[in-house]
Amino acid sequence: MSTNYVVAGWCYVISALLDAVDGHAARAFNQSTRFGAMLDQLTDRCGTTGLLVTLSYFYPKYMFWFQVSIAIDIACHWLYMQTSAMIGKTSHKTFDVKENAIMRTYYQKNVLTFMCCANELFYVCLYLLHFTYGPLILGLSLFRILAIAMAPFAVVKSLISCLHAYVASIDLVSLDVREREAKRQKEGGQKAE
């Protein structure tokens, strides 16, 4: 990544495109699994972290913000996935009508795909800009134009990741309360005997 931007850039873009396809293929062929969902999240976090670490060296002035982005990405997604599994959801993308409206909207197929693509495009353009301006359109760098245009979506995606953590925290606290109440009732029933 630090030296061959053509190979690294193509590998990253192809990986992101395959990531968008694999879930659809698994569902189409009825091969979705919890293991696959966890593995998908894990490989996403690893790939993005690798790119963000590289960007923090290319743009040391913004290293703190790349580090914050890594922390938000890993911590919030991990908490959300773990909590989804603990409360018995079949998928972290499953919502009922009473749950958070922003999360329900975010996990609609077209919205999720767009937000993930915009986020990846932002980081990839920053990466490529370290090496080249890329094609010029009316004298302006295409990579710079795309990075500027995608930056707000990258920020919104990070905020939604924080919302993941918030929703997961509420679910986890509710689970703790239910389990403690069940334990208290069980202990109370045993004492009565």
C-alpha positions as CSV (number, residue, x, y, z in Angstrom):
1,M,0.0,0.0,0.0
2,S,2.8,2.4,0.7
3,T,4.5,2.0,-2.6
4,N,2.4,0.5,-5.4
5,Y,-0.8,2.5,-5.5
6,V,-2.1,0.9,-8.8
7,V,-2.0,-2.7,-7.4
8,A,-3.1,-1.7,-3.9
9,G,-5.9,0.6,-5.2
10,W,-7.3,-2.1,-7.5
11,C,-7.1,-4.8,-4.8
12,Y,-8.9,-2.5,-2.4
13,V,-11.6,-1.5,-4.9
14,I,-12.2,-5.1,-6.0
15,S,-12.3,-6.3,-2.4
16,A,-15.0,-3.6,-1.7
17,L,-17.0,-4.6,-4.7
18,L,-16.8,-8.3,-3.8
19,D,-17.9,-7.4,-0.3
20,A,-21.0,-5.8,-1.8
21,V,-21.8,-8.9,-3.8
22,D,-21.1,-11.7,-1.4
23,G,-24.0,-11.0,1.0
24,H,-26.4,-10.8,-1.9
25,A,-25.1,-14.1,-3.3
26,A,-25.3,-15.8,0.1
27,R,-28.9,-14.7,0.4
28,A,-29.8,-15.6,-3.2
29,F,-28.4,-19.1,-2.8
30,N,-29.9,-19.5,0.7
31,Q,-26.4,-19.8,2.2
32,S,-26.5,-17.0,4.8
33,T,-24.9,-17.9,8.1
34,R,-24.1,-16.1,11.4
35,F,-20.5,-17.2,10.8
36,G,-20.6,-15.5,7.4
37,A,-22.1,-12.3,8.8
38,M,-19.4,-12.2,11.5
39,L,-16.6,-12.9,9.0
40,D,-17.9,-10.3,6.7
41,Q,-17.8,-7.7,9.4
42,L,-14.4,-8.8,10.5
43,T,-12.8,-8.6,7.1
44,D,-14.5,-5.2,6.5
45,R,-13.0,-3.8,9.6
46,C,-9.5,-5.2,8.9
47,G,-9.5,-3.9,5.3
48,T,-10.6,-0.4,6.3
49,T,-8.2,-0.3,9.3
50,G,-5.3,-1.2,7.0
51,L,-6.2,1.7,4.6
52,L,-6.7,4.2,7.5
53,V,-3.4,3.3,9.0
54,T,-1.7,4.0,5.7
55,L,-3.6,7.2,5.3
56,S,-2.5,8.3,8.8
57,Y,1.1,8.1,7.6
58,F,0.4,9.8,4.3
59,Y,-1.5,12.6,6.1
60,P,0.1,12.9,9.5
61,K,-1.6,16.2,10.2
62,Y,-4.9,14.2,10.2
63,M,-3.6,11.1,12.0
64,F,-5.8,11.7,15.0
65,W,-9.0,11.7,12.9
66,F,-8.0,8.5,11.1
67,Q,-7.4,7.0,14.5
68,V,-10.8,8.1,15.7
69,S,-12.4,6.7,12.6
70,I,-10.7,3.3,13.2
71,A,-11.9,3.3,16.9
72,I,-15.4,4.2,15.9
73,D,-15.5,1.6,13.1
74,I,-14.2,-1.3,15.1
75,A,-15.8,-0.6,18.5
76,C,-19.3,0.4,17.3
77,H,-19.6,-2.5,14.8
78,W,-18.3,-5.0,17.2
79,L,-20.7,-3.9,20.0
80,Y,-23.6,-3.9,17.5
81,M,-22.8,-7.3,16.0
82,Q,-22.2,-8.9,19.4
83,T,-25.4,-7.5,20.9
84,S,-27.4,-8.6,17.9
85,A,-26.2,-12.1,18.4
86,M,-26.8,-12.0,22.2
87,I,-30.4,-10.9,21.8
88,G,-31.1,-13.6,19.3
89,K,-31.4,-11.6,16.1
90,T,-31.0,-13.7,13.0
91,S,-29.1,-10.8,11.3
92,H,-27.7,-7.4,12.4
93,K,-29.7,-5.9,9.5
94,T,-33.1,-7.1,10.9
95,F,-35.4,-4.6,12.5
96,D,-39.0,-4.5,13.5
97,V,-41.2,-1.4,13.1
98,K,-40.7,-0.2,16.7
99,E,-36.9,0.0,16.5
100,N,-34.8,3.0,15.5
101,A,-36.0,4.7,12.3
102,I,-32.5,5.9,11.3
103,M,-31.1,2.3,11.6
104,R,-34.1,0.9,9.7
105,T,-33.5,3.4,6.9
106,Y,-29.8,2.9,6.9
107,Y,-30.1,-0.9,6.4
108,Q,-32.4,-0.6,3.4
109,K,-30.4,-2.2,0.6
110,N,-29.9,0.8,-1.6
111,V,-29.1,3.2,1.3
112,L,-26.6,0.8,2.9
113,T,-24.9,0.1,-0.5
114,F,-24.6,3.8,-1.3
115,M,-23.3,4.8,2.1
116,C,-20.7,2.1,2.1
117,C,-19.6,2.9,-1.4
118,A,-19.4,6.6,-0.7
119,N,-17.3,5.9,2.5
120,E,-14.9,3.6,0.6
121,L,-14.7,6.0,-2.3
122,F,-13.7,8.9,0.1
123,Y,-10.9,6.9,1.6
124,V,-9.7,5.4,-1.7
125,C,-9.6,8.9,-3.2
126,L,-7.5,10.2,-0.3
127,Y,-5.2,7.2,-0.8
128,L,-4.8,7.8,-4.5
129,L,-4.3,11.6,-4.1
130,H,-1.1,10.8,-2.1
131,F,0.3,9.5,-5.4
132,T,-1.5,11.2,-8.2
133,Y,-4.2,13.8,-9.0
134,G,-5.7,11.3,-11.4
135,P,-7.7,12.3,-14.4
136,L,-8.4,16.0,-14.7
137,I,-11.8,17.4,-15.4
138,L,-11.8,21.1,-16.4
139,G,-8.4,21.3,-14.8
140,L,-9.6,19.8,-11.5
141,S,-8.5,16.5,-10.1
142,L,-11.2,13.9,-10.3
143,F,-9.9,12.2,-7.1
144,R,-10.0,15.5,-5.2
145,I,-13.6,16.3,-6.5
146,L,-14.8,12.8,-5.4
147,A,-13.0,13.0,-2.1
148,I,-14.7,16.4,-1.3
149,A,-18.1,15.1,-2.6
150,M,-17.9,11.9,-0.5
151,A,-16.5,13.4,2.7
152,P,-20.0,14.3,4.1
153,F,-21.2,10.8,3.5
154,A,-18.1,9.4,5.3
155,V,-18.8,11.6,8.3
156,V,-22.5,10.6,8.3
157,K,-21.5,6.9,8.1
158,S,-19.3,7.4,11.2
159,L,-22.1,9.1,13.0
160,I,-24.4,6.1,12.1
161,S,-21.7,3.8,13.5
162,C,-21.9,5.7,16.8
163,L,-25.7,5.2,16.5
164,H,-25.0,1.5,16.2
165,A,-23.2,1.6,19.5
166,Y,-26.0,3.6,21.1
167,V,-28.7,1.2,19.9
168,A,-26.6,-1.8,20.9
169,S,-26.0,-0.3,24.4
170,I,-29.8,0.1,24.9
171,D,-30.4,-3.4,23.8
172,L,-27.6,-4.8,26.0
173,V,-28.9,-2.9,29.1
174,S,-32.4,-4.2,28.4
175,L,-31.0,-7.7,28.2
176,D,-29.1,-7.2,31.5
177,V,-32.3,-5.9,33.2
178,R,-34.4,-8.9,32.0
179,E,-31.7,-11.4,33.0
180,R,-31.3,-9.8,36.5
181,E,-35.1,-9.7,37.0
182,A,-35.4,-13.4,35.9
183,K,-32.6,-14.3,38.3
184,R,-34.2,-12.3,41.1
185,Q,-37.5,-14.0,40.5
186,K,-35.9,-17.5,40.4
187,E,-34.0,-16.8,43.6
188,G,-37.2,-15.5,45.2
189,G,-39.1,-18.6,44.2
190,Q,-36.4,-20.9,45.6
191,K,-36.5,-19.1,49.0
192,A,-40.2,-19.5,49.1
193,E,-39.9,-23.2,48.8
